[in-house]
Amino acid sequence: MTSSLSSSSLSPDWLVQGAPHVWRPYCQHQTAPPPLPVVTAHGSRLVLSDGTELVDGIASWWTAAHGYQHPQLVSAIQQQAGRLCHVAFGGLAHAQASTLCARLAGMLPAPLSRVFLVESGSVAVEVALKMCRQAFANTGRPQKRRVLAFEGAYHGDTFATMALCDPHDGMHRAFVDLDDPRGPLHVHLPASLDDRAAVAALDGVVAAHAHELAGIIVEPLLQGAGGMRLHDASVLRHLRALCDAHDVKLIFDEIATGFFRLGARFALDEAGVVPDVVTLGKALTGGTLPLACAVARDDLFSCFLADDASHALQHGPTYMGNALACAAAHASLDLFDAVDAVARVRRLEGRLRDALAPLRALPMVRDVRVKGAMAAVELPPGTAPSSTTFAARGAFIRPLRLASADVVYLTPPHSIDDVDLDVLIGALLGALTAEVGGGRGR
Ligand SMILES: *Cc1c(COP(=O)(O)O)cnc(C)c1O
């Protein structure tokens, strides 16, 4: 399965043709190996140009929950393409977007009910920020405009969302201007309410800045791309109480945690907390088409109702409510509905927990964290094996490389079967034992 990974058949003409012209994401072009050329994919597997199959350990950045080329997803997109691909959402409506908004609202606890569709997660977070700030501006409190975010956070790659990401450890270190008095406030996220010092500091910051705070944003239960760090649901209930006490909006960024990744459909369900705005994305279309949304509560929405036209939410992406993407989202939600999605993830959690437990004994392993269909192994910075090493063992795995740690993680398709899960586990255990276990680093 793995022998030919470096052969020339992995350099198809189209890859060679594009190489001088394609600017890749988060890529140091001077040193990075060429990307792996994918020609098709099925189930949990990526098929490379030489026929090699790799099990995808990260499900295309957590999106491909049902696996690749699922016939129901493909046919929903094909059928919609035959009817209506896209119309601008300004002044026009279509069935796919209307019914999708109603369906998503129906899945979320009341009073979360107003869905704003966008084309990417970062933009969904931008819209959530705008909703909170403009709600205060519309109701005569424009000074409430700052947002509190947490160390270890990741909320996207656009400028406002980068400013919310971890200022020291995140991928956007170069862009953070901590001296900007109007920028976001960054606070340490208590892992639990037992962390008295962190809770006290948080309470103090919120009280001191309440007059200028529009919102608090958090990835509930799991901080994802910023390091796969978990916290207690009780922390989220505490945040809700703090926001209520100080008239601050609470934003849950569930772009990564939504749609059963951690077990429950949404982390807010597990926590029993209703935020003012929740953002969704990633697995929404099952890894097929770009779509995300911000969903707001009724009372927040009503802050935008006025005779004054300028009180309207000032946002409207060109591809808002794209009909193909909405049809794909419906099909993805149908697929979640068709199985016991919670039980399926619980089963993956059990298998990952058992299989990865032995890694704790390796001297270089700082921590092993498993929740739902997410497993993370934390290592000292600069020590995680490369993607090429994992690929040689039949898996596509892309470690997070932060300033304070390397984090090797698995977020496989929820639908992964035992054979493919064993490939991932074997690759992880094998590569870490061989490379890191001996303390040899890279
Ligand atoms: C991926 C992610 C985003 C950004 O979504 P994009 O679609 O990549 O813009 C924002 N927040 C969280 C929690 C994410 O995991």
PDBQT file of the ligand as one rigid body, heavy atoms in Angstrom, charges set to zero:
ROOT
HETATM    1  C1  LIG A 501     -12.147  25.746  10.904  1.00  0.00    +0.000 C 
HETATM    2  C2  LIG A 501     -12.624  26.687  11.948  1.00  0.00    +0.000 A 
HETATM    3  C3  LIG A 501     -12.942  28.021  11.643  1.00  0.00    +0.000 A 
HETATM    4  C4  LIG A 501     -12.722  28.626  10.282  1.00  0.00    +0.000 C 
HETATM    5  O1  LIG A 501     -13.486  28.020   9.306  1.00  0.00    +0.000 OA
HETATM    6  P1  LIG A 501     -13.065  28.185   7.761  1.00  0.00    +0.000 P 
HETATM    7  O2  LIG A 501     -14.173  27.531   7.016  1.00  0.00    +0.000 OA
HETATM    8  O3  LIG A 501     -11.747  27.508   7.608  1.00  0.00    +0.000 OA
HETATM    9  O4  LIG A 501     -12.966  29.650   7.492  1.00  0.00    +0.000 OA
HETATM   10  C5  LIG A 501     -13.426  28.820  12.658  1.00  0.00    +0.000 A 
HETATM   11  N1  LIG A 501     -13.595  28.335  13.900  1.00  0.00    +0.000 NA
HETATM   12  C6  LIG A 501     -13.303  27.064  14.222  1.00  0.00    +0.000 A 
HETATM   13  C7  LIG A 501     -13.544  26.587  15.613  1.00  0.00    +0.000 C 
HETATM   14  C8  LIG A 501     -12.793  26.206  13.266  1.00  0.00    +0.000 A 
HETATM   15  O5  LIG A 501     -12.464  24.947  13.598  1.00  0.00    +0.000 OA
ENDROOT
TORSDOF 0
